[in-house]
Amino acid sequence: MVQPATKLVILDRDGTINEDRDDYVKSVDEWVPIPGAVEAIARLNQHGWRVVIATNQSGLGRGLFDMDALNRMHQRLNELLIEEGGRVDAIFFCPHAPEDHCRCRKPLPGLFEQIADRYGITLAGSVHAVGDSLRDLQAAIAVGCLPHLVLTGKAARLDEADQQRLREQIPGVTFHADLAAFADALIASETSDRPRSA
């Protein structure tokens, strides 16, 4: 069983790792990585961080694509990660449409609870969660994750007033330009926290 001290990062997918689309990412051809995102995951791995993905995929429930299409998208992500020497441990996804009233659709915390169960850990206070929308952060803080917003995807549209409102809604949130900036900040903070030998 993984210990609570496990270095774990939970990432949203659309808008955080790959470009988001208003009409949903429906095929591998529409799955386009955000520049630097794949390399950022590999960098986290190389510094001892395990990475999992928690993503709403209501396009399945809406009939916009099927499991085969979703698997091809994730296969493409894995192929790109292998090229960079990285990997994601697992991908947790909610396939439901909003009218299904499930618990796994963010902003509800069901996906995060599944991750905690799978790894046998408590997420509160030590696991970093990264997303591009309020609902990603709401799901994360419901289980005590450390919240991070990347200013890509949906968050790229936020003006300063929107950002301030989000800070008020999600105490302790940290903003980053993109996933690469988050990875750099996390790795740098870990290095600076390390005790120096005399």
C-alpha positions in Angstrom: 0.0 0.0 0.0 1.3 3.5 -0.9 2.1 5.5 2.2 0.5 8.9 2.9 3.9 10.6 2.2 3.7 9.5 -1.5 4.6 12.3 -3.8 1.4 12.4 -5.9 0.0 15.0 -8.3 -3.6 14.9 -9.7 -4.1 16.6 -13.0 -7.2 17.6 -14.9 -6.9 16.7 -18.6 -8.7 19.0 -21.1 -7.4 22.6 -20.8 -4.6 21.4 -18.5 -2.7 18.8 -20.5 -4.3 19.2 -23.9 -6.1 22.0 -25.6 -9.8 22.3 -24.6 -12.6 22.7 -27.1 -16.1 24.2 -26.6 -17.4 21.3 -28.7 -15.5 18.7 -26.7 -12.4 16.8 -27.6 -13.9 13.8 -29.4 -11.1 12.1 -31.2 -7.4 11.5 -31.2 -7.1 14.0 -34.0 -8.7 16.7 -31.8 -6.5 15.8 -28.8 -3.7 18.4 -29.1 -1.2 18.7 -26.2 -0.6 22.2 -24.8 3.1 23.1 -25.5 5.3 21.9 -22.7 2.6 19.9 -20.8 3.9 16.4 -21.7 7.4 17.4 -20.9 6.2 18.8 -17.6 4.7 15.5 -16.6 7.9 13.7 -17.4 9.9 16.3 -15.4 7.6 15.6 -12.4 8.2 11.9 -12.8 11.9 12.3 -13.0 11.8 14.2 -9.7 9.9 11.3 -8.0 6.3 12.5 -8.4 3.6 10.1 -9.4 1.0 11.6 -11.7 -2.6 10.6 -12.1 -5.4 12.2 -14.1 -8.9 13.0 -13.0 -11.1 14.1 -15.9 -14.8 14.7 -16.7 -15.6 13.1 -20.0 -19.3 13.7 -20.4 -18.9 13.4 -24.1 -19.2 9.7 -23.5 -22.5 10.1 -21.7 -23.7 12.5 -24.4 -22.8 10.0 -27.2 -20.3 12.3 -28.8 -17.5 9.6 -28.8 -17.1 6.1 -27.5 -14.6 4.3 -25.2 -12.5 3.3 -28.2 -12.0 7.0 -29.1 -11.2 7.9 -25.5 -8.7 5.0 -25.3 -7.0 6.2 -28.5 -6.6 9.7 -27.0 -5.0 8.3 -23.9 -2.8 6.0 -25.9 -1.5 9.0 -27.8 -0.7 10.8 -24.5 1.1 7.7 -23.2 3.1 7.5 -26.5 4.2 11.1 -26.1 5.1 10.6 -22.5 7.3 7.5 -23.3 9.2 9.7 -25.7 10.0 12.1 -22.9 10.7 9.4 -20.3 7.5 10.0 -18.4 4.2 8.3 -17.6 0.9 8.7 -15.8 0.1 6.1 -13.3 -3.6 6.0 -14.0 -6.5 7.9 -15.6 -9.7 8.3 -13.6 -12.6 9.6 -15.6 -16.3 10.4 -15.2 -18.3 9.2 -18.2 -21.6 10.7 -17.1 -23.7 13.6 -18.4 -24.8 16.2 -15.9 -28.4 14.8 -15.8 -27.0 11.5 -14.5 -26.4 13.2 -11.1 -23.4 11.0 -10.4 -20.8 11.6 -7.6 -17.8 11.4 -9.8 -18.5 14.4 -12.0 -16.4 17.4 -10.9 -17.1 19.6 -8.9 -18.1 16.6 -6.8 -15.1 14.8 -5.3 -15.9 11.2 -6.4 -12.9 10.8 -8.8 -10.6 12.1 -6.0 -12.1 9.6 -3.6 -11.5 6.8 -6.1 -7.9 7.9 -6.3 -7.5 7.9 -2.5 -9.0 4.4 -2.4 -6.9 3.0 -5.2 -3.6 4.3 -3.6 -4.6 3.8 0.0 -3.8 7.3 1.0 -5.3 10.4 2.5 -5.2 13.2 0.0 -5.6 16.1 2.5 -2.7 18.4 3.0 0.0 16.7 0.8 -1.4 15.9 -2.7 -1.3 18.7 -5.3 -4.2 19.0 -7.7 -4.0 21.0 -10.9 -6.9 22.2 -13.2 -8.1 25.0 -15.4 -11.5 25.6 -13.9 -13.4 26.3 -10.7 -15.0 22.9 -10.7 -11.6 21.2 -10.8 -10.5 23.1 -7.7 -13.8 22.6 -5.9 -13.4 18.9 -6.3 -9.8 19.1 -5.1 -10.4 21.1 -1.9 -13.4 18.9 -1.0 -10.9 16.2 -0.1 -8.2 18.6 1.1 -5.8 18.6 -1.9 -3.5 21.6 -2.4 -5.2 23.5 -5.3 -3.4 24.9 -8.3 -5.0 26.7 -11.3 -3.2 26.8 -14.7 -4.1 29.8 -16.9 -4.7 27.7 -19.9 -8.0 26.2 -21.2 -11.0 27.7 -19.6 -8.8 29.8 -17.2 -7.2 31.5 -20.1 -10.4 33.6 -20.4 -10.3 34.9 -16.9 -9.6 38.6 -16.4 -8.1 40.1 -13.2 -11.6 40.4 -11.6 -12.4 36.8 -12.4 -9.1 35.7 -10.9 -9.7 37.6 -7.8 -13.2 36.1 -7.4 -11.7 32.6 -7.8 -9.1 33.3 -5.1 -11.9 34.3 -2.8 -13.8 31.1 -3.6 -10.7 28.8 -3.3 -8.5 29.9 -0.4 -4.9 28.9 -0.8 -5.1 28.4 -4.6 -1.8 29.0 -6.5 -1.9 30.3 -10.1 0.5 29.2 -12.8 0.9 30.2 -16.4 0.6 26.6 -17.5 1.5 23.0 -16.5 5.2 23.5 -17.2 5.2 26.5 -14.8 3.5 24.4 -12.2 6.0 21.6 -12.5 8.9 24.1 -12.3 7.5 25.7 -9.2 6.8 22.4 -7.5 10.3 21.0 -8.2 11.9 24.3 -7.2 10.0 24.5 -3.9 10.9 20.9 -3.1 14.6 21.7 -3.7 14.5 24.8 -1.5 12.8 22.9 1.3 15.6 20.3 1.4 18.0 20.7 4.3 21.5 21.7 3.2 24.4 19.7 4.5 27.1 21.5 6.4 
